C-alpha cells in the first residue's frame, strides 16, 4: 500500500474520498467537525505541494435522490475554518458541469462534490458510476476510515479506474492505532466493551481473546453475561438467545487465561427514563421489577485498578445509558480512569460511535491517545476482517 506522502502531487488533481458524514443542526450548521478536521492533513499536504483536491463524501441517508438537508454544501463553512484557499462546490458529483469544474481547478484549490448517496449506484458499488467518478482526478486517495468497511463505488470500486491509488494520512493513522491494540508487545492489554447487545460484540471479543489480558463488560450487554453466570437481571435488556454464547465466551476466556470482568452492582430503575425510582443493587439482590441502566460504584472500583494497571487500553461502548445524566456516572468514571492511565503512560484507543460521543461529552478527547473516526469500520478491523476500502489500495 502506498501513502499520499509518496505521491507526486504537483500540478495534479487528487480525487479524495473523505468522510464528511457530520451532524448538522436545524440551521444546517456542523455541530461536530472532527471528521472534517481529521481530513485536513491529507488535504493540506496536497494543496500545499502544488496539487488540487476534489473531495467526495456522503452525508446522512437520503432516500431516492437529492435533498437539500443532506447537501455537502453545508460542510463547506466547517472546512473553510481549516484551510486558507478557495473552495468550490459542484452541485452534482458527476455530469458535465461537475467535470468542467474539476478540470478547471487550479493548484492550491479545493472542489467539494455533491453528496454521493444522491445516487443509489454509490451504495450498490456500481462500476459505471465508479468510472464516472474517476473522471475527476489524476489519482485516487482514500482517507475515509469510517466507510472503509463498505464496498461502495467511491470507497472501493473507483480504485479500479486509476493507475495510482494512495492511502490518506487519516486512514494511515487509524490503521496504525488499531494495530497498536492488536499487535503490541506491551502488557497488560485491556478491552473495555460496552453497548447494548452481546450480538454486536461477539466476533470482536472472540478475536481479542488472543490479544488481551482483560475484558471489562458494561452496558446492556452485561446483563446477558450476568444471566449466563446464573444471576437474575429483572427487566434489564437481555438477549435470551445469546446466553449460551456468553457462557461459552466466559469458558473460552478461562481456558485462554483472559479475565472477563462483569459488573458486581448496577444502578437500576423502574422505568427507562430519568423520572423513575432508582437505587444501586448488587447482583444477588437484583429486583425482578427493575432494569439496570448503569454500572454501580463497586463495579467501577473493581474495574478502576485493572484500567490503571493496563499498558494498552481499547474502549468500545458505554457502561450505561450515558445520554441520561442519571445513568452517565459509570461511563464518565471509566472515561476519567482511561485518561488517568493515559497520563501515566498507557496507550488508549477510543472506538468510534458511542464511545467517541461519551469521551466528547466528558470533554476529554484531547487527553486520550486516539479517538477513532470509525465505529463499524474499527470494529470490523479489530474483528480481523479485511476492509474493502483498504484492500482496494493494494
DOKEKE-478836 format. One record per residue (C-alpha): residue number from 1; x, y, z. Coordinates in nm, 2 decimals, padded with zeros to 4 digits. Each point is the difference from the previous one (the first is absolute). Layout:
BEGIN
<rec nr="NUM" c1="X" c2="Y" c3="Z"/>
...
END
This chain:
BEGIN
<rec nr="1" c1="00.00" c2="00.00" c3="00.00"/>
<rec nr="2" c1="00.13" c2="00.35" c3="-00.09"/>
<rec nr="3" c1="-00.06" c2="00.31" c3="00.20"/>
<rec nr="4" c1="-00.09" c2="00.35" c3="-00.12"/>
<rec nr="5" c1="00.34" c2="00.14" c3="00.12"/>
<rec nr="6" c1="00.16" c2="-00.24" c3="-00.26"/>
<rec nr="7" c1="-00.20" c2="00.16" c3="-00.29"/>
<rec nr="8" c1="00.10" c2="00.26" c3="-00.25"/>
<rec nr="9" c1="-00.28" c2="00.25" c3="00.06"/>
<rec nr="10" c1="00.13" c2="00.32" c3="-00.17"/>
<rec nr="11" c1="-00.22" c2="00.12" c3="-00.28"/>
<rec nr="12" c1="-00.23" c2="-00.31" c3="00.04"/>
<rec nr="13" c1="-00.35" c2="-00.05" c3="00.12"/>
<rec nr="14" c1="-00.07" c2="-00.23" c3="00.29"/>
<rec nr="15" c1="-00.34" c2="-00.17" c3="00.02"/>
<rec nr="16" c1="-00.03" c2="-00.05" c3="00.38"/>
<rec nr="17" c1="-00.27" c2="-00.21" c3="00.17"/>
<rec nr="18" c1="-00.05" c2="00.18" c3="00.33"/>
<rec nr="19" c1="-00.25" c2="-00.07" c3="00.28"/>
<rec nr="20" c1="-00.20" c2="00.32" c3="00.04"/>
<rec nr="21" c1="-00.30" c2="-00.18" c3="00.14"/>
<rec nr="22" c1="-00.03" c2="00.25" c3="00.28"/>
<rec nr="23" c1="-00.30" c2="00.11" c3="00.22"/>
<rec nr="24" c1="-00.19" c2="00.31" c3="-00.09"/>
<rec nr="25" c1="-00.23" c2="00.21" c3="00.21"/>
<rec nr="26" c1="-00.34" c2="00.15" c3="-00.12"/>
<rec nr="27" c1="00.19" c2="00.29" c3="-00.17"/>
<rec nr="28" c1="00.22" c2="-00.25" c3="-00.19"/>
<rec nr="29" c1="00.31" c2="00.09" c3="00.20"/>
<rec nr="30" c1="00.25" c2="-00.27" c3="00.08"/>
<rec nr="31" c1="-00.02" c2="-00.07" c3="00.38"/>
<rec nr="32" c1="00.30" c2="-00.24" c3="00.01"/>
<rec nr="33" c1="00.27" c2="00.06" c3="-00.26"/>
<rec nr="34" c1="00.25" c2="-00.26" c3="00.12"/>
<rec nr="35" c1="-00.03" c2="-00.20" c3="-00.32"/>
<rec nr="36" c1="00.07" c2="00.31" c3="-00.20"/>
<rec nr="37" c1="00.30" c2="00.11" c3="00.21"/>
<rec nr="38" c1="00.15" c2="-00.35" c3="-00.01"/>
<rec nr="39" c1="00.00" c2="00.01" c3="-00.38"/>
<rec nr="40" c1="00.20" c2="00.32" c3="-00.01"/>
<rec nr="41" c1="00.35" c2="-00.14" c3="00.01"/>
<rec nr="42" c1="-00.06" c2="-00.19" c3="-00.33"/>
<rec nr="43" c1="-00.17" c2="00.29" c3="-00.17"/>
<rec nr="44" c1="00.27" c2="00.25" c3="00.11"/>
<rec nr="45" c1="00.28" c2="-00.24" c3="-00.11"/>
<rec nr="46" c1="-00.14" c2="00.01" c3="-00.35"/>
<rec nr="47" c1="-00.09" c2="00.37" c3="-00.03"/>
<rec nr="48" c1="00.32" c2="00.12" c3="00.18"/>
<rec nr="49" c1="00.21" c2="-00.20" c3="-00.25"/>
<rec nr="50" c1="-00.16" c2="00.14" c3="-00.31"/>
<rec nr="51" c1="-00.28" c2="-00.24" c3="-00.06"/>
<rec nr="52" c1="-00.38" c2="00.04" c3="00.00"/>
<rec nr="53" c1="-00.25" c2="-00.20" c3="00.20"/>
<rec nr="54" c1="-00.34" c2="-00.13" c3="-00.11"/>
<rec nr="55" c1="-00.19" c2="-00.12" c3="00.31"/>
<rec nr="56" c1="-00.28" c2="-00.26" c3="-00.02"/>
<rec nr="57" c1="-00.21" c2="-00.12" c3="00.29"/>
<rec nr="58" c1="-00.35" c2="-00.11" c3="00.11"/>
<rec nr="59" c1="-00.21" c2="00.18" c3="00.26"/>
<rec nr="60" c1="-00.29" c2="-00.16" c3="00.19"/>
<rec nr="61" c1="-00.24" c2="-00.24" c3="-00.16"/>
<rec nr="62" c1="-00.18" c2="00.17" c3="-00.29"/>
<rec nr="63" c1="-00.28" c2="-00.21" c3="-00.15"/>
<rec nr="64" c1="-00.05" c2="-00.01" c3="-00.37"/>
<rec nr="65" c1="00.19" c2="00.31" c3="-00.11"/>
<rec nr="66" c1="00.11" c2="00.35" c3="00.09"/>
<rec nr="67" c1="-00.12" c2="00.16" c3="00.32"/>
<rec nr="68" c1="00.13" c2="00.34" c3="00.11"/>
<rec nr="69" c1="00.04" c2="-00.10" c3="00.36"/>
<rec nr="70" c1="00.26" c2="-00.26" c3="-00.11"/>
<rec nr="71" c1="00.20" c2="00.23" c3="-00.23"/>
<rec nr="72" c1="00.37" c2="00.00" c3="00.04"/>
<rec nr="73" c1="00.00" c2="00.38" c3="-00.04"/>
<rec nr="74" c1="-00.09" c2="00.02" c3="00.37"/>
<rec nr="75" c1="00.34" c2="-00.13" c3="00.09"/>
<rec nr="76" c1="00.20" c2="00.27" c3="-00.19"/>
<rec nr="77" c1="00.00" c2="00.26" c3="00.29"/>
<rec nr="78" c1="00.15" c2="-00.27" c3="00.23"/>
<rec nr="79" c1="00.26" c2="-00.08" c3="-00.26"/>
<rec nr="80" c1="00.09" c2="00.36" c3="-00.07"/>
<rec nr="81" c1="00.09" c2="00.05" c3="00.37"/>
<rec nr="82" c1="00.30" c2="-00.23" c3="-00.05"/>
<rec nr="83" c1="00.13" c2="00.11" c3="-00.35"/>
<rec nr="84" c1="00.10" c2="00.33" c3="-00.14"/>
<rec nr="85" c1="-00.08" c2="-00.07" c3="-00.37"/>
<rec nr="86" c1="-00.30" c2="00.02" c3="-00.24"/>
<rec nr="87" c1="-00.26" c2="-00.27" c3="00.05"/>
<rec nr="88" c1="-00.24" c2="-00.06" c3="-00.29"/>
<rec nr="89" c1="-00.32" c2="-00.21" c3="00.01"/>
<rec nr="90" c1="-00.14" c2="-00.21" c3="-00.28"/>
<rec nr="91" c1="-00.38" c2="-00.05" c3="00.02"/>
<rec nr="92" c1="00.04" c2="-00.36" c3="-00.12"/>
<rec nr="93" c1="00.27" c2="-00.27" c3="00.04"/>
<rec nr="94" c1="-00.01" c2="-00.10" c3="-00.36"/>
<rec nr="95" c1="-00.11" c2="00.17" c3="-00.33"/>
<rec nr="96" c1="00.16" c2="00.25" c3="-00.23"/>
<rec nr="97" c1="-00.03" c2="00.31" c3="00.22"/>
<rec nr="98" c1="00.18" c2="-00.19" c3="00.29"/>
<rec nr="99" c1="00.26" c2="-00.13" c3="-00.24"/>
<rec nr="100" c1="00.07" c2="00.35" c3="-00.14"/>
<rec nr="101" c1="00.05" c2="00.13" c3="00.36"/>
<rec nr="102" c1="00.25" c2="-00.27" c3="00.09"/>
<rec nr="103" c1="00.18" c2="00.04" c3="-00.33"/>
<rec nr="104" c1="00.04" c2="00.37" c3="00.05"/>
<rec nr="105" c1="00.11" c2="-00.03" c3="00.37"/>
<rec nr="106" c1="00.32" c2="00.19" c3="00.06"/>
<rec nr="107" c1="00.29" c2="-00.12" c3="00.22"/>
<rec nr="108" c1="-00.07" c2="00.08" c3="00.36"/>
<rec nr="109" c1="-00.38" c2="-00.01" c3="-00.04"/>
<rec nr="110" c1="-00.27" c2="-00.23" c3="00.13"/>
<rec nr="111" c1="-00.31" c2="-00.13" c3="-00.17"/>
<rec nr="112" c1="-00.28" c2="-00.16" c3="00.21"/>
<rec nr="113" c1="-00.23" c2="-00.24" c3="-00.19"/>
<rec nr="114" c1="-00.36" c2="-00.04" c3="00.09"/>
<rec nr="115" c1="-00.12" c2="-00.29" c3="00.22"/>
<rec nr="116" c1="00.09" c2="-00.33" c3="-00.16"/>
<rec nr="117" c1="-00.31" c2="-00.17" c3="00.14"/>
<rec nr="118" c1="-00.23" c2="00.21" c3="-00.20"/>
<rec nr="119" c1="00.07" c2="-00.28" c3="-00.25"/>
<rec nr="120" c1="-00.10" c2="-00.36" c3="00.11"/>
<rec nr="121" c1="00.29" c2="-00.12" c3="-00.21"/>
<rec nr="122" c1="00.24" c2="00.11" c3="00.27"/>
<rec nr="123" c1="-00.11" c2="-00.25" c3="00.26"/>
<rec nr="124" c1="-00.04" c2="-00.27" c3="-00.26"/>
<rec nr="125" c1="00.36" c2="00.03" c3="-00.10"/>
<rec nr="126" c1="-00.10" c2="00.06" c3="-00.36"/>
<rec nr="127" c1="00.30" c2="-00.02" c3="-00.24"/>
<rec nr="128" c1="-00.14" c2="00.24" c3="-00.26"/>
<rec nr="129" c1="-00.06" c2="00.26" c3="00.28"/>
<rec nr="130" c1="00.34" c2="-00.06" c3="00.14"/>
<rec nr="131" c1="00.16" c2="00.06" c3="-00.34"/>
<rec nr="132" c1="-00.19" c2="00.33" c3="-00.03"/>
<rec nr="133" c1="00.14" c2="00.11" c3="00.34"/>
<rec nr="134" c1="00.35" c2="-00.09" c3="-00.11"/>
<rec nr="135" c1="-00.01" c2="00.27" c3="-00.27"/>
<rec nr="136" c1="00.05" c2="00.26" c3="00.26"/>
<rec nr="137" c1="00.36" c2="-00.08" c3="00.10"/>
<rec nr="138" c1="00.34" c2="-00.10" c3="-00.12"/>
<rec nr="139" c1="00.04" c2="-00.24" c3="00.30"/>
<rec nr="140" c1="-00.21" c2="-00.13" c3="00.28"/>
<rec nr="141" c1="00.04" c2="00.04" c3="00.38"/>
<rec nr="142" c1="-00.21" c2="-00.17" c3="00.26"/>
<rec nr="143" c1="00.00" c2="00.18" c3="00.33"/>
<rec nr="144" c1="-00.35" c2="-00.11" c3="00.12"/>
<rec nr="145" c1="00.06" c2="-00.26" c3="00.27"/>
<rec nr="146" c1="-00.36" c2="00.03" c3="00.12"/>
<rec nr="147" c1="-00.12" c2="-00.15" c3="-00.33"/>
<rec nr="148" c1="00.29" c2="-00.24" c3="-00.08"/>
<rec nr="149" c1="-00.21" c2="-00.30" c3="00.10"/>
<rec nr="150" c1="-00.24" c2="00.06" c3="-00.28"/>
<rec nr="151" c1="00.06" c2="-00.11" c3="-00.36"/>
<rec nr="152" c1="-00.17" c2="00.31" c3="-00.14"/>
<rec nr="153" c1="00.08" c2="00.17" c3="-00.33"/>
<rec nr="154" c1="00.21" c2="00.28" c3="00.15"/>
<rec nr="155" c1="00.17" c2="-00.20" c3="00.27"/>
<rec nr="156" c1="00.11" c2="-00.30" c3="-00.19"/>
<rec nr="157" c1="-00.11" c2="-00.05" c3="-00.36"/>
<rec nr="158" c1="00.12" c2="00.34" c3="-00.13"/>
<rec nr="159" c1="00.36" c2="-00.11" c3="00.07"/>
<rec nr="160" c1="-00.01" c2="-00.24" c3="-00.29"/>
<rec nr="161" c1="00.00" c2="00.29" c3="-00.24"/>
<rec nr="162" c1="00.32" c2="00.16" c3="00.12"/>
<rec nr="163" c1="00.36" c2="-00.10" c3="-00.06"/>
<rec nr="164" c1="00.10" c2="00.18" c3="00.32"/>
<rec nr="165" c1="-00.19" c2="-00.05" c3="00.33"/>
<rec nr="166" c1="00.11" c2="00.12" c3="00.34"/>
<rec nr="167" c1="-00.09" c2="-00.03" c3="00.37"/>
<rec nr="168" c1="-00.06" c2="00.34" c3="00.16"/>
<rec nr="169" c1="00.16" c2="00.11" c3="00.32"/>
<rec nr="170" c1="-00.31" c2="-00.05" c3="00.21"/>
<rec nr="171" c1="-00.06" c2="-00.35" c3="-00.12"/>
<rec nr="172" c1="00.37" c2="-00.07" c3="00.06"/>
<rec nr="173" c1="-00.03" c2="00.13" c3="00.36"/>
<rec nr="174" c1="-00.32" c2="-00.21" c3="00.06"/>
<rec nr="175" c1="00.17" c2="-00.32" c3="-00.11"/>
<rec nr="176" c1="00.32" c2="00.07" c3="00.20"/>
<rec nr="177" c1="-00.20" c2="00.06" c3="00.32"/>
<rec nr="178" c1="-00.22" c2="-00.31" c3="-00.04"/>
<rec nr="179" c1="00.32" c2="-00.20" c3="-00.05"/>
<rec nr="180" c1="00.14" c2="00.13" c3="00.33"/>
<rec nr="181" c1="-00.29" c2="-00.18" c3="00.17"/>
<rec nr="182" c1="00.02" c2="-00.32" c3="-00.21"/>
<rec nr="183" c1="00.38" c2="-00.05" c3="-00.02"/>
<rec nr="184" c1="00.16" c2="00.18" c3="00.29"/>
<rec nr="185" c1="00.26" c2="-00.16" c3="00.22"/>
<rec nr="186" c1="-00.10" c2="00.21" c3="00.30"/>
<rec nr="187" c1="-00.19" c2="-00.17" c3="00.27"/>
<rec nr="188" c1="-00.26" c2="-00.01" c3="00.15"/>
<rec nr="189" c1="-00.25" c2="00.07" c3="-00.28"/>
<rec nr="190" c1="-00.36" c2="00.09" c3="00.11"/>
<rec nr="191" c1="-00.31" c2="00.02" c3="-00.22"/>
<rec nr="192" c1="-00.30" c2="00.18" c3="00.15"/>
<rec nr="193" c1="-00.31" c2="-00.11" c3="-00.18"/>
<rec nr="194" c1="-00.34" c2="00.16" c3="00.04"/>
<rec nr="195" c1="-00.31" c2="00.07" c3="-00.19"/>
<rec nr="196" c1="-00.34" c2="-00.16" c3="-00.03"/>
<rec nr="197" c1="00.05" c2="-00.34" c3="-00.15"/>
<rec nr="198" c1="00.23" c2="-00.29" c3="00.04"/>
<rec nr="199" c1="-00.08" c2="-00.10" c3="-00.36"/>
<rec nr="200" c1="00.17" c2="00.32" c3="-00.13"/>
<rec nr="201" c1="00.32" c2="-00.09" c3="00.18"/>
<rec nr="202" c1="00.03" c2="-00.38" c3="-00.02"/>
<rec nr="203" c1="00.25" c2="-00.01" c3="-00.28"/>
<rec nr="204" c1="00.22" c2="00.28" c3="00.13"/>
<rec nr="205" c1="00.01" c2="-00.16" c3="00.35"/>
<rec nr="206" c1="00.09" c2="-00.34" c3="-00.16"/>
<rec nr="207" c1="00.28" c2="00.16" c3="-00.21"/>
<rec nr="208" c1="00.13" c2="00.20" c3="00.30"/>
<rec nr="209" c1="00.04" c2="-00.31" c3="00.22"/>
<rec nr="210" c1="00.34" c2="-00.06" c3="-00.15"/>
<rec nr="211" c1="00.11" c2="00.36" c3="00.03"/>
<rec nr="212" c1="-00.12" c2="00.12" c3="00.34"/>
<rec nr="213" c1="00.04" c2="-00.08" c3="00.37"/>
<rec nr="214" c1="-00.32" c2="00.16" c3="00.13"/>
<rec nr="215" c1="-00.35" c2="00.06" c3="-00.14"/>
<rec nr="216" c1="-00.22" c2="00.23" c3="00.20"/>
<rec nr="217" c1="-00.37" c2="-00.03" c3="-00.08"/>
<rec nr="218" c1="-00.26" c2="00.28" c3="00.05"/>
<rec nr="219" c1="-00.32" c2="00.13" c3="-00.16"/>
<rec nr="220" c1="-00.31" c2="-00.19" c3="-00.09"/>
<rec nr="221" c1="00.21" c2="-00.30" c3="-00.12"/>
<rec nr="222" c1="00.13" c2="-00.06" c3="00.35"/>
<rec nr="223" c1="-00.34" c2="-00.14" c3="00.10"/>
<rec nr="224" c1="00.02" c2="-00.28" c3="-00.24"/>
<rec nr="225" c1="00.34" c2="-00.09" c3="00.15"/>
<rec nr="226" c1="-00.14" c2="00.03" c3="00.35"/>
<rec nr="227" c1="-00.29" c2="-00.23" c3="-00.09"/>
<rec nr="228" c1="00.25" c2="-00.25" c3="-00.14"/>
<rec nr="229" c1="00.16" c2="00.01" c3="00.35"/>
<rec nr="230" c1="-00.33" c2="-00.09" c3="00.15"/>
<rec nr="231" c1="-00.11" c2="00.34" c3="00.13"/>
<rec nr="232" c1="-00.36" c2="00.14" c3="-00.04"/>
<rec nr="233" c1="00.00" c2="00.33" c3="-00.19"/>
<rec nr="234" c1="-00.36" c2="00.11" c3="00.04"/>
<rec nr="235" c1="-00.13" c2="00.20" c3="-00.29"/>
<rec nr="236" c1="00.35" c2="00.09" c3="-00.13"/>
<rec nr="237" c1="00.09" c2="-00.03" c3="-00.37"/>
<rec nr="238" c1="00.06" c2="-00.37" c3="-00.06"/>
<rec nr="239" c1="00.08" c2="-00.20" c3="-00.31"/>
<rec nr="240" c1="-00.15" c2="-00.33" c3="00.09"/>
<rec nr="241" c1="00.14" c2="-00.17" c3="-00.31"/>
<rec nr="242" c1="00.35" c2="00.11" c3="00.09"/>
<rec nr="243" c1="00.02" c2="-00.12" c3="00.36"/>
<rec nr="244" c1="00.17" c2="-00.32" c3="-00.12"/>
<rec nr="245" c1="00.24" c2="00.20" c3="-00.21"/>
<rec nr="246" c1="00.10" c2="00.22" c3="00.29"/>
<rec nr="247" c1="00.05" c2="-00.31" c3="00.21"/>
<rec nr="248" c1="00.23" c2="-00.15" c3="-00.26"/>
<rec nr="249" c1="00.20" c2="00.33" c3="-00.02"/>
<rec nr="250" c1="00.05" c2="-00.02" c3="00.38"/>
<rec nr="251" c1="00.12" c2="-00.36" c3="-00.03"/>
<rec nr="252" c1="00.23" c2="00.09" c3="-00.29"/>
<rec nr="253" c1="00.15" c2="00.29" c3="00.20"/>
<rec nr="254" c1="00.08" c2="-00.23" c3="00.29"/>
<rec nr="255" c1="00.17" c2="-00.25" c3="-00.24"/>
<rec nr="256" c1="00.21" c2="00.27" c3="-00.16"/>
<rec nr="257" c1="00.09" c2="00.18" c3="00.33"/>
<rec nr="258" c1="-00.20" c2="00.31" c3="-00.08"/>
<rec nr="259" c1="-00.19" c2="00.16" c3="00.28"/>
<rec nr="260" c1="-00.35" c2="00.12" c3="-00.09"/>
<rec nr="261" c1="-00.13" c2="00.23" c3="00.26"/>
<rec nr="262" c1="-00.38" c2="00.06" c3="00.03"/>
<rec nr="263" c1="-00.19" c2="00.24" c3="00.23"/>
<rec nr="264" c1="-00.04" c2="-00.08" c3="00.37"/>
<rec nr="265" c1="-00.27" c2="00.27" c3="00.04"/>
<rec nr="266" c1="-00.23" c2="00.21" c3="-00.21"/>
<rec nr="267" c1="-00.20" c2="00.32" c3="00.00"/>
<rec nr="268" c1="-00.35" c2="-00.11" c3="-00.05"/>
<rec nr="269" c1="-00.33" c2="00.18" c3="-00.08"/>
<rec nr="270" c1="-00.36" c2="-00.10" c3="-00.02"/>
<rec nr="271" c1="-00.04" c2="00.19" c3="-00.34"/>
<rec nr="272" c1="00.23" c2="00.07" c3="-00.30"/>
<rec nr="273" c1="00.03" c2="00.37" c3="00.07"/>
<rec nr="274" c1="00.13" c2="00.25" c3="00.25"/>
<rec nr="275" c1="-00.33" c2="00.04" c3="00.18"/>
<rec nr="276" c1="-00.01" c2="-00.35" c3="00.16"/>
<rec nr="277" c1="00.09" c2="-00.14" c3="00.34"/>
<rec nr="278" c1="00.37" c2="-00.09" c3="00.01"/>
<rec nr="279" c1="00.23" c2="-00.19" c3="00.23"/>
<rec nr="280" c1="00.33" c2="-00.18" c3="00.00"/>
<rec nr="281" c1="-00.02" c2="-00.38" c3="00.04"/>
<rec nr="282" c1="00.25" c2="-00.28" c3="00.01"/>
<rec nr="283" c1="-00.05" c2="-00.29" c3="-00.25"/>
<rec nr="284" c1="-00.13" c2="-00.24" c3="00.26"/>
<rec nr="285" c1="-00.27" c2="00.26" c3="00.11"/>
<rec nr="286" c1="-00.12" c2="00.10" c3="-00.35"/>
<rec nr="287" c1="-00.38" c2="00.08" c3="00.02"/>
<rec nr="288" c1="-00.23" c2="-00.17" c3="-00.25"/>
<rec nr="289" c1="-00.19" c2="00.32" c3="-00.08"/>
<rec nr="290" c1="00.30" c2="00.22" c3="-00.08"/>
<rec nr="291" c1="00.25" c2="00.04" c3="-00.28"/>
<rec nr="292" c1="00.37" c2="00.07" c3="00.01"/>
<rec nr="293" c1="00.10" c2="00.32" c3="-00.18"/>
<rec nr="294" c1="00.36" c2="00.06" c3="00.12"/>
<rec nr="295" c1="00.28" c2="-00.18" c3="00.18"/>
<rec nr="296" c1="00.01" c2="00.06" c3="00.37"/>
<rec nr="297" c1="00.28" c2="00.17" c3="00.21"/>
<rec nr="298" c1="00.14" c2="-00.33" c3="00.13"/>
<rec nr="299" c1="00.04" c2="-00.12" c3="-00.36"/>
<rec nr="300" c1="00.19" c2="00.31" c3="-00.09"/>
<rec nr="301" c1="00.23" c2="-00.05" c3="00.29"/>
<rec nr="302" c1="00.05" c2="-00.36" c3="-00.11"/>
<rec nr="303" c1="00.07" c2="00.12" c3="-00.36"/>
<rec nr="304" c1="00.22" c2="00.30" c3="00.10"/>
<rec nr="305" c1="00.30" c2="-00.19" c3="00.11"/>
<rec nr="306" c1="00.00" c2="-00.21" c3="-00.31"/>
<rec nr="307" c1="-00.02" c2="00.31" c3="-00.23"/>
<rec nr="308" c1="00.28" c2="00.17" c3="00.19"/>
<rec nr="309" c1="00.22" c2="-00.31" c3="-00.01"/>
<rec nr="310" c1="-00.04" c2="-00.04" c3="-00.38"/>
<rec nr="311" c1="00.26" c2="00.12" c3="-00.25"/>
<rec nr="312" c1="-00.23" c2="-00.03" c3="-00.31"/>
<rec nr="313" c1="-00.37" c2="00.09" c3="00.03"/>
<rec nr="314" c1="-00.28" c2="-00.04" c3="-00.25"/>
<rec nr="315" c1="-00.33" c2="00.15" c3="00.09"/>
<rec nr="316" c1="-00.30" c2="-00.08" c3="-00.22"/>
<rec nr="317" c1="-00.35" c2="00.07" c3="00.14"/>
<rec nr="318" c1="-00.15" c2="00.19" c3="00.30"/>
<rec nr="319" c1="-00.05" c2="-00.15" c3="00.34"/>
<rec nr="320" c1="-00.37" c2="00.11" c3="00.02"/>
<rec nr="321" c1="-00.26" c2="00.23" c3="-00.15"/>
<rec nr="322" c1="00.25" c2="00.29" c3="00.01"/>
<rec nr="323" c1="-00.24" c2="00.23" c3="-00.20"/>
<rec nr="324" c1="-00.20" c2="00.03" c3="00.32"/>
<rec nr="325" c1="00.19" c2="00.18" c3="00.28"/>
<rec nr="326" c1="-00.14" c2="-00.23" c3="00.26"/>
<rec nr="327" c1="00.17" c2="-00.30" c3="-00.16"/>
<rec nr="328" c1="00.32" c2="00.16" c3="-00.14"/>
<rec nr="329" c1="00.21" c2="-00.03" c3="00.31"/>
<rec nr="330" c1="00.15" c2="-00.34" c3="-00.08"/>
<rec nr="331" c1="00.10" c2="00.10" c3="-00.35"/>
<rec nr="332" c1="00.14" c2="00.34" c3="00.11"/>
<rec nr="333" c1="00.20" c2="-00.17" c3="00.28"/>
<rec nr="334" c1="00.15" c2="-00.25" c3="-00.25"/>
<rec nr="335" c1="00.08" c2="00.29" c3="-00.23"/>
<rec nr="336" c1="00.19" c2="00.17" c3="00.28"/>
<rec nr="337" c1="00.18" c2="-00.33" c3="00.09"/>
<rec nr="338" c1="00.11" c2="-00.04" c3="-00.36"/>
<rec nr="339" c1="00.13" c2="00.35" c3="00.00"/>
<rec nr="340" c1="00.20" c2="-00.06" c3="00.33"/>
<rec nr="341" c1="00.15" c2="-00.31" c3="-00.15"/>
<rec nr="342" c1="00.10" c2="00.19" c3="-00.31"/>
<rec nr="343" c1="00.16" c2="00.27" c3="00.21"/>
<rec nr="344" c1="00.20" c2="-00.28" c3="00.17"/>
<rec nr="345" c1="00.14" c2="-00.11" c3="-00.34"/>
<rec nr="346" c1="-00.26" c2="-00.25" c3="-00.13"/>
<rec nr="347" c1="-00.12" c2="00.00" c3="-00.36"/>
<rec nr="348" c1="-00.38" c2="00.05" c3="-00.02"/>
<rec nr="349" c1="-00.21" c2="-00.05" c3="-00.32"/>
<rec nr="350" c1="-00.36" c2="00.11" c3="00.02"/>
<rec nr="351" c1="-00.23" c2="-00.17" c3="-00.25"/>
<rec nr="352" c1="-00.23" c2="00.21" c3="-00.21"/>
<rec nr="353" c1="-00.37" c2="00.03" c3="00.04"/>
<rec nr="354" c1="-00.14" c2="00.02" c3="00.36"/>
<rec nr="355" c1="00.35" c2="-00.02" c3="00.16"/>
<rec nr="356" c1="00.11" c2="00.31" c3="-00.20"/>
<rec nr="357" c1="-00.32" c2="00.18" c3="00.10"/>
<rec nr="358" c1="00.06" c2="-00.09" c3="00.36"/>
<rec nr="359" c1="00.36" c2="00.12" c3="00.01"/>
<rec nr="360" c1="-00.12" c2="00.32" c3="-00.18"/>
<rec nr="361" c1="-00.28" c2="00.05" c3="00.25"/>
<rec nr="362" c1="00.26" c2="-00.03" c3="00.28"/>
<rec nr="363" c1="00.22" c2="00.26" c3="-00.19"/>
<rec nr="364" c1="00.30" c2="-00.24" c3="00.02"/>
<rec nr="365" c1="00.07" c2="-00.06" c3="-00.37"/>
<rec nr="366" c1="00.34" c2="00.16" c3="00.02"/>
<rec nr="367" c1="00.10" c2="-00.20" c3="00.31"/>
<rec nr="368" c1="-00.01" c2="-00.35" c3="-00.15"/>
<rec nr="369" c1="00.25" c2="-00.13" c3="-00.26"/>
<rec nr="370" c1="-00.24" c2="-00.03" c3="-00.29"/>
<rec nr="371" c1="-00.37" c2="00.03" c3="-00.08"/>
<rec nr="372" c1="-00.10" c2="-00.20" c3="-00.31"/>
<rec nr="373" c1="-00.22" c2="00.16" c3="-00.26"/>
<rec nr="374" c1="-00.14" c2="-00.33" c3="-00.10"/>
<rec nr="375" c1="-00.26" c2="-00.20" c3="00.21"/>
<rec nr="376" c1="-00.09" c2="-00.30" c3="-00.21"/>
<rec nr="377" c1="00.32" c2="00.01" c3="-00.20"/>
<rec nr="378" c1="00.22" c2="-00.02" c3="00.31"/>
<rec nr="379" c1="-00.21" c2="-00.28" c3="00.14"/>
<rec nr="380" c1="00.04" c2="-00.20" c3="-00.32"/>
<rec nr="381" c1="00.37" c2="00.07" c3="-00.02"/>
<rec nr="382" c1="00.05" c2="-00.12" c3="00.36"/>
<rec nr="383" c1="-00.21" c2="-00.31" c3="-00.08"/>
<rec nr="384" c1="00.27" c2="-00.09" c3="-00.25"/>
<rec nr="385" c1="-00.21" c2="00.07" c3="-00.31"/>
<rec nr="386" c1="00.15" c2="00.14" c3="-00.32"/>
<rec nr="387" c1="-00.15" c2="00.34" c3="-00.07"/>
<rec nr="388" c1="-00.09" c2="00.05" c3="-00.37"/>
<rec nr="389" c1="00.11" c2="00.36" c3="00.00"/>
<rec nr="390" c1="00.34" c2="-00.09" c3="00.13"/>
<rec nr="391" c1="00.04" c2="-00.31" c3="-00.22"/>
<rec nr="392" c1="-00.07" c2="00.21" c3="-00.31"/>
<rec nr="393" c1="00.32" c2="00.20" c3="00.07"/>
<rec nr="394" c1="00.22" c2="-00.30" c3="-00.06"/>
END
